[in-house]
Amino acid sequence: MSTKSVRVNNQIRISPIRLVDDQGNQVGIIELEEARVMARERELDLVEVAPNARPPVVRIMDYGKFKYRENKKAREAKKKQHVIQMKEIKLRSKIDDHDLDFKMRHARKFLEKQNKVKVTMVFRGREVVHKELGEEVLHRFFDEVSDLAVKEGMIKMEGRNMILILIPQSTD
């Protein structure tokens, strides 16, 4: 039930309604005005729970407390979810071994934090003629981090860039 489209008190127009009291007991099918009187006596609100039912189901409850609990549940759910980010590492086909090791260490850190890693091989000028050199470096890169990562698809060319996307292995 979303809190945006919920009708409360005077917003409810259809009569008769099926009423559920504040203890969760079925009161039965009664007229809307009678339900409003009952809610006012208990200093609570009438909240439409199932608007599509015939007759619509209306519950007597504290709407402010209800909205607060719904928002709290949503915040808790948001806290628990992990957003996967895409981190990018750029390489050149003529990269030195030490530089490649440095970039691999960064990739390992990203993968350990459960982030995706986009490894981009950048070709400049006439380097694009020797794509096999770039592909070789990307394969070597993947072999070094394969204990933490899985390839998402194959290596692909986009313009002057060769791209490999790595996703963290599931720890289940």
C-alpha positions in Angstrom: 0.0 0.0 0.0 1.6 3.3 -1.0 1.1 6.3 1.1 0.8 8.6 -1.9 -2.6 7.4 -3.1 -4.3 6.6 0.2 -7.6 8.4 0.9 -8.1 9.6 4.4 -11.2 10.9 6.3 -13.2 13.3 4.1 -11.4 12.2 1.0 -13.4 8.9 1.1 -16.6 9.4 -0.9 -18.1 5.9 -1.5 -20.7 4.6 0.8 -21.3 1.9 2.1 -17.9 0.6 3.2 -16.4 -2.5 4.9 -15.0 -1.2 8.2 -12.1 -2.7 10.2 -11.6 -1.1 13.7 -8.4 0.0 15.4 -7.9 -3.5 16.9 -8.1 -5.2 13.5 -11.6 -6.7 14.0 -14.2 -6.7 11.2 -17.0 -4.4 12.1 -18.9 -5.2 8.8 -20.5 -3.2 6.0 -21.8 0.1 7.3 -22.6 3.6 6.1 -19.7 6.1 5.7 -21.2 8.6 8.1 -21.5 6.0 10.8 -17.8 5.1 10.4 -16.8 8.7 10.5 -18.6 9.1 13.9 -16.9 6.0 15.2 -13.5 7.3 14.2 -14.1 10.7 15.7 -15.2 9.1 19.0 -11.8 7.3 19.2 -9.9 10.4 18.0 -8.5 8.4 15.0 -8.6 8.6 11.2 -10.5 6.6 8.6 -8.0 5.3 6.1 -8.9 3.5 2.8 -7.0 0.3 2.8 -8.4 -1.4 -0.3 -10.0 1.1 -2.6 -10.6 -1.4 -5.5 -12.6 -3.8 -3.4 -16.4 -3.6 -3.5 -17.3 -2.3 -1.0 -14.0 -0.5 -0.3 -12.2 -1.6 2.8 -11.6 1.3 5.3 -9.7 1.0 8.6 -9.8 3.1 11.7 -6.2 4.0 12.7 -3.8 6.9 13.6 -2.8 8.0 10.1 0.2 10.1 11.3 1.7 7.1 13.1 1.0 4.9 10.1 2.8 7.2 7.7 5.7 7.5 10.2 6.1 3.7 10.3 5.9 3.3 6.5 8.7 6.0 6.1 10.8 4.3 8.8 10.5 0.9 7.0 11.5 2.5 3.7 14.5 4.2 5.3 15.6 0.8 6.9 15.3 -1.0 3.5 17.3 1.8 1.8 20.1 1.4 4.4 20.4 -2.3 3.9 20.7 -2.2 0.1 24.1 -1.9 -1.6 24.4 0.3 -4.7 26.8 -1.2 -7.2 29.0 1.5 -8.7 31.0 1.4 -11.9 34.6 2.3 -11.5 36.8 2.9 -14.5 40.5 2.2 -15.1 42.2 3.5 -18.2 45.2 1.7 -19.8 47.4 2.2 -22.8 48.7 -0.7 -25.0 52.3 0.2 -24.2 51.8 0.3 -20.4 54.8 -0.6 -18.2 54.6 -3.7 -15.9 54.8 -1.6 -12.7 52.0 0.8 -13.9 49.9 -2.2 -14.8 50.4 -3.7 -11.4 49.5 -0.4 -9.8 46.2 -0.3 -11.8 45.5 -3.9 -11.0 45.8 -3.2 -7.2 43.2 -0.5 -7.7 40.9 -2.8 -9.6 41.3 -5.4 -6.8 40.2 -2.9 -4.2 37.2 -1.9 -6.2 36.2 -5.5 -6.7 36.6 -6.3 -3.0 34.2 -3.4 -2.3 31.7 -5.2 -4.7 31.9 -2.5 -7.4 32.0 -3.2 -11.1 35.2 -2.2 -12.9 35.3 -0.9 -16.5 38.8 -1.4 -17.9 39.3 0.9 -20.9 42.2 0.4 -23.3 42.8 3.8 -25.0 44.5 3.8 -28.4 46.0 7.0 -29.7 47.1 7.8 -33.2 48.4 4.7 -35.1 48.3 2.5 -32.0 44.8 1.4 -33.1 46.4 -0.6 -35.9 47.8 -3.0 -33.3 44.7 -4.0 -31.4 46.2 -7.3 -30.5 48.7 -5.6 -28.2 45.8 -4.0 -26.3 43.8 -7.2 -26.2 46.9 -9.0 -24.8 47.2 -6.4 -22.0 43.5 -6.8 -21.2 43.7 -10.6 -21.0 46.7 -10.3 -18.7 44.8 -7.8 -16.6 41.8 -10.1 -16.3 44.0 -13.2 -15.5 45.5 -11.2 -12.5 42.1 -10.3 -11.0 40.1 -13.4 -12.1 40.0 -14.7 -8.5 37.8 -11.7 -7.6 36.0 -11.0 -10.9 34.0 -12.4 -13.8 33.9 -10.9 -17.3 30.6 -9.3 -18.2 30.5 -10.1 -21.9 33.5 -10.1 -24.2 36.1 -7.4 -24.9 34.5 -4.9 -27.3 35.8 -2.0 -29.4 34.0 1.4 -29.1 35.7 3.9 -31.4 39.4 4.1 -30.4 38.7 2.4 -27.1 38.7 -1.3 -26.2 36.4 -2.1 -23.2 36.3 -5.0 -20.7 33.8 -4.9 -17.9 34.5 -6.9 -14.8 31.9 -7.8 -12.1 32.7 -9.0 -8.6 32.2 -12.7 -8.0 29.4 -13.5 -5.7 30.5 -14.5 -2.3 27.4 -16.7 -1.7 
